[in-house]
Amino acid sequence: YRYEQPQQGRYRQFHQIGVEAFGTASPLVDAEMIQMGDQFFRSLGLENLTLELNSLGCPICRPKYLIVFTEFLQKVESSLCPDCQRRTKKNPLRALDCKTEECFRITTEAPSIQDHLCDDCEQHMDHVLEGLGLVGSTYKINPRIVRGLDYYGRTTFEWTTTELGAQNAVGGGGRYDGLVNLLGGPKSPAVGFAIGLERLIELVQKKRAGQEKVSSATVLFIAPLGEKGIKEGFKLADRLRREGMTVEIDYEGKSLKSSMRRAGKSGATHTLILGDDELKKGKAMVKTMKDGEQKEIPLAKMTAKDFS
């Protein structure tokens, strides 16, 4: 609960819906999460949101950036608001998120974390952007998107609007590979996002438009083999999800046998195999899990109706 008078777009109490994926560090899962959010907003008729992305680096490169950024803040500390003066000592990155006009102006000249990423973090970010490009997502890089907790790293993102006042984020998320380990569990990569329901409802009411979410009993598991198969499977999954299908893809399957084992455990009604041979022929092998029946379907013409 908030004590002070809430700004437009903020509430004394609020609710969230969230999505999480644990167990894989593939940057394509980051892109898949973002695309899922994009598709959800589109299904509600919200077409004018802006997707903003940043990378927070990793435990190797972020501490080096924090030294440079903190030195910058210390030079301008007397001009910062009281909150940012405290942040300079406790949580410097939060100064980039300050909504006061003067702090925003000052930190515009701050060093960007984008210029201090290590090679691995740069590569991860490039692959995320490549994945978004494969499915036609539009975005802008915003070095101001930060998180206040150390277990966050690499990809971070928000969907913003101009219709909710200063609190312009409708939803957001990112990678938090350090969370499970911090809580005493094993090292486990993770990525996810959350959407504020009250802000979402306000936007939908402003728009006065929406669509019913398409439901389907069909669940497809895509088993790609090799890098080309993964990228084509990623694009295919996005296309079929737009038609209302539920699709899961194995980004880390080391063999067809392991992928089929995962498919069996997933509860999928159909499994689609996508390797070099299938890509050359332009046809994918699809197996109906209930009776084991197999058939080839042309990739270019494949639609949700092929699985009904």
C-alpha positions in Angstrom: 0.0 0.0 0.0 1.1 3.5 -0.8 0.8 6.3 1.8 1.3 9.2 -0.5 -1.2 10.5 -3.2 -0.6 8.1 -6.1 0.4 9.5 -9.5 -1.6 8.7 -12.6 -1.0 5.1 -13.4 -0.1 4.2 -9.9 -2.3 2.6 -7.2 -2.4 2.1 -3.5 -2.7 -1.7 -4.2 -2.1 -3.4 -7.6 -2.1 -6.8 -9.2 0.1 -8.5 -11.7 0.1 -11.3 -14.2 3.4 -12.9 -14.9 5.2 -15.4 -17.2 8.5 -17.2 -16.4 10.8 -19.7 -18.1 13.4 -21.5 -16.1 16.2 -23.8 -17.2 17.6 -22.4 -20.5 20.0 -19.5 -21.1 19.2 -19.2 -24.8 18.7 -15.6 -25.9 15.9 -16.9 -28.2 13.9 -17.6 -25.0 14.3 -13.9 -24.2 13.0 -13.0 -27.6 10.2 -15.5 -27.3 9.1 -14.0 -24.0 9.1 -10.5 -25.5 7.1 -11.8 -28.5 4.6 -13.4 -26.2 4.0 -10.1 -24.5 3.7 -8.3 -27.8 1.2 -10.8 -29.0 -0.8 -10.6 -25.8 -1.1 -6.8 -26.1 -2.1 -7.1 -29.7 -4.9 -9.5 -28.8 -6.3 -6.7 -26.6 -6.2 -4.2 -29.5 -3.2 -2.4 -28.0 -1.0 -1.7 -31.0 0.7 1.5 -30.0 2.9 0.4 -27.2 6.7 0.9 -27.5 9.0 -2.0 -26.7 12.3 -0.7 -25.0 15.3 -2.9 -24.4 18.6 -2.8 -22.6 21.3 -5.1 -21.3 22.4 -4.9 -17.7 25.6 -6.9 -18.3 26.7 -9.7 -16.1 28.8 -10.2 -12.9 31.9 -9.7 -15.0 31.2 -6.4 -16.8 28.5 -4.7 -14.7 30.8 -4.0 -11.6 33.3 -2.3 -13.9 30.5 -0.1 -15.4 29.2 0.7 -11.9 32.6 2.2 -10.9 32.5 4.5 -14.0 28.8 5.4 -13.5 29.2 6.1 -9.7 32.2 8.3 -10.4 30.0 10.3 -12.8 27.2 10.6 -10.2 29.6 11.8 -7.5 30.7 14.7 -9.7 27.1 15.9 -10.1 25.8 14.7 -6.7 25.0 18.2 -5.4 22.6 18.8 -8.4 20.7 15.5 -7.9 17.4 15.1 -6.0 17.6 13.8 -2.5 16.5 10.3 -3.6 19.3 10.1 -6.2 21.8 11.4 -3.7 21.0 8.4 -1.5 21.0 6.1 -4.6 24.6 7.2 -5.4 25.7 5.4 -2.3 23.3 2.4 -2.2 22.0 1.6 -5.6 23.5 3.9 -8.3 21.7 2.4 -11.3 18.3 3.6 -10.0 19.3 7.1 -10.7 18.8 6.3 -14.4 15.1 5.6 -13.6 14.5 8.9 -11.8 11.5 10.8 -13.1 12.5 14.3 -11.9 13.3 16.6 -14.8 16.7 17.8 -13.5 18.0 14.3 -12.7 16.8 13.0 -16.1 18.6 15.9 -17.9 21.9 15.3 -15.9 22.0 11.5 -16.4 21.4 11.9 -20.1 25.1 12.7 -20.2 26.1 9.7 -18.1 28.2 6.8 -19.5 26.1 4.1 -21.1 26.2 0.5 -20.0 25.9 -0.4 -23.7 29.5 0.8 -24.1 30.8 -1.3 -21.3 29.4 -4.8 -22.0 31.7 -7.8 -22.2 31.9 -9.8 -25.4 29.5 -12.5 -24.1 26.9 -10.0 -23.1 27.2 -8.2 -26.4 26.7 -11.5 -28.2 23.7 -12.4 -26.1 22.1 -9.0 -26.8 22.8 -9.4 -30.6 21.1 -12.8 -30.6 18.0 -11.4 -28.8 17.7 -8.7 -31.3 18.2 -11.2 -34.1 15.4 -13.3 -32.7 13.1 -10.3 -32.6 14.0 -9.5 -36.2 13.1 -13.0 -37.3 9.5 -12.4 -36.2 9.3 -8.7 -37.2 9.2 -7.1 -33.7 10.0 -3.4 -33.5 11.9 -2.0 -30.6 14.2 0.7 -29.4 17.3 0.5 -27.2 17.0 2.4 -24.0 20.1 2.4 -21.7 17.9 3.8 -18.9 16.0 0.6 -18.3 17.5 -0.8 -15.1 16.6 -3.1 -12.2 17.2 -2.5 -8.5 18.4 -6.0 -7.6 21.7 -7.7 -8.3 20.3 -11.1 -9.5 19.0 -9.4 -12.7 21.4 -9.5 -15.7 21.7 -9.1 -19.4 18.3 -8.7 -21.1 15.8 -6.2 -19.6 12.8 -4.8 -21.3 9.6 -2.7 -20.9 6.5 -1.9 -22.8 5.6 1.8 -22.5 2.8 4.1 -23.4 2.2 7.8 -23.5 -1.3 7.5 -22.1 -0.6 6.9 -18.4 1.3 10.0 -17.2 4.8 9.7 -15.7 4.3 6.0 -14.8 4.5 4.9 -18.5 5.4 1.2 -18.2 2.6 -1.2 -18.7 4.8 -4.3 -18.3 8.4 -5.3 -18.1 10.8 -8.1 -17.4 14.2 -9.5 -18.1 16.8 -12.1 -17.2 17.4 -13.1 -13.6 19.8 -16.0 -13.8 21.0 -15.4 -10.3 17.7 -15.6 -8.4 17.3 -19.3 -7.9 20.9 -19.7 -6.6 20.4 -16.6 -4.3 17.4 -18.4 -2.7 19.5 -21.5 -2.0 18.7 -23.5 -5.1 21.0 -24.7 -8.0 22.2 -22.3 -10.6 19.3 -22.0 -13.0 18.9 -19.5 -15.8 15.6 -17.7 -15.9 13.7 -15.0 -17.8 10.2 -13.6 -17.4 8.0 -10.5 -17.3 5.0 -9.1 -15.5 2.1 -6.9 -16.5 0.3 -4.5 -14.2 -3.4 -5.4 -14.4 -4.8 -2.0 -13.3 -2.7 -0.1 -15.9 -3.7 -2.7 -18.5 -7.4 -2.3 -17.8 -7.0 1.5 -17.9 -5.4 1.3 -21.4 -8.0 -1.2 -22.7 -10.8 1.1 -21.4 -9.2 4.1 -23.2 -8.9 2.0 -26.4 -12.4 0.6 -26.1 -11.4 -2.2 -28.2 -10.4 -5.8 -27.7 -10.6 -9.3 -29.1 -11.4 -12.6 -27.6 -8.4 -14.7 -27.0 -8.3 -17.6 -29.4 -8.1 -21.0 -27.6 -7.1 -24.3 -29.0 -6.8 -27.8 -27.6 -3.9 -28.4 -29.9 -0.4 -28.3 -28.4 2.6 -28.5 -30.7 6.1 -29.3 -29.6 8.8 -28.3 -32.1 12.0 -30.4 -32.1 14.6 -28.5 -34.1 18.0 -30.0 -35.0 20.9 -27.5 -35.4 21.1 -23.7 -35.5 19.1 -23.4 -38.7 16.4 -25.6 -37.4 16.2 -23.6 -34.2 15.8 -20.3 -36.1 13.2 -21.6 -38.5 11.4 -23.3 -35.6 11.4 -20.0 -33.8 9.7 -18.2 -36.7 7.3 -21.1 -37.3 6.2 -21.1 -33.6 5.5 -17.3 -33.7 3.4 -17.8 -36.9 1.3 -20.6 -35.4 0.9 -18.8 -32.1 -0.7 -15.9 -33.9 -3.3 -18.3 -35.1 -4.1 -19.4 -31.6 -2.0 -22.5 -31.2 0.0 -23.4 -28.1 3.6 -24.1 -29.2 6.6 -25.2 -27.2 10.1 -25.4 -28.8 13.2 -27.2 -27.5 16.1 -24.7 -27.8 18.7 -26.9 -26.2 17.9 -30.4 -27.6 21.2 -32.1 -28.1 19.7 -35.0 -30.1 16.4 -36.0 -31.7 16.0 -38.7 -29.0 16.3 -36.2 -26.1 13.8 -33.8 -27.9 11.3 -36.6 -28.4 11.6 -37.5 -24.8 10.9 -33.9 -23.8 8.0 -33.9 -26.2 6.5 -36.9 -24.6 6.7 -35.3 -21.1 5.3 -32.0 -22.3 1.8 -33.2 -23.0 1.9 -32.1 -26.6 -0.7 -33.5 -29.0 1.7 -33.2 -31.9 5.5 -33.1 -32.4 7.2 -31.4 -35.4 10.7 -32.4 -36.4 12.8 -29.8 -38.1 16.3 -30.7 -39.2 18.6 -30.0 -42.2 16.8 -32.7 -44.3 13.4 -31.1 -43.6 14.6 -27.6 -44.4 16.1 -28.7 -47.7 12.8 -30.3 -48.7 10.8 -27.5 -47.3 8.7 -30.0 -45.4 8.5 -30.9 -41.8 7.7 -34.3 -40.3 4.8 -34.1 -37.9 3.9 -36.9 -35.5 0.6 -37.2 -33.8 1.5 -38.3 -30.2 -1.7 -40.2 -29.5 -1.4 -42.8 -32.2 2.1 -42.2 -33.6 0.8 -41.3 -37.1 3.4 -39.3 -39.1 3.0 -37.0 -42.1 4.9 -34.4 -43.9 3.6 -30.8 -44.1 5.0 -28.1 -46.4 6.6 -25.4 -44.1 5.7 -22.4 -46.3 2.0 -23.3 -46.3 1.7 -24.7 -42.7 -1.2 -23.3 -40.7 -3.0 -24.3 -37.5 -5.6 -26.1 -39.5 -2.9 -28.7 -40.4 -3.0 -29.9 -36.8 -6.7 -30.1 -36.3 
